[in-house]
Amino acid sequence: MTVNVIAPGYITTRMTEKLAPELSEKLADQIPLGRLGRPEDVASLIRFLAGDRASYITGQVLQVDGGLVM
């Protein structure tokens, strides 16, 4: 069994869509990739970690934040 953690940054969801557009733009300006994440950005990592190709990855905290915490 492997155990990993996904730590998402700002992801566009129904909750974050309620933010004022200027706040979303401010957040995106702070992210090196220049945009908020999408749910599929996180889903892709989940899919990978659940598969055989990630069978030797364990004990990791994986940031999905467009480089925000670098």
Secondary structure by P-SEA (a helix, b strand, c coil): cbbbbbbbccccccccccccaaaaaaaaaaccccccccaaaaaaaaaaaacccccccccccccccccccc
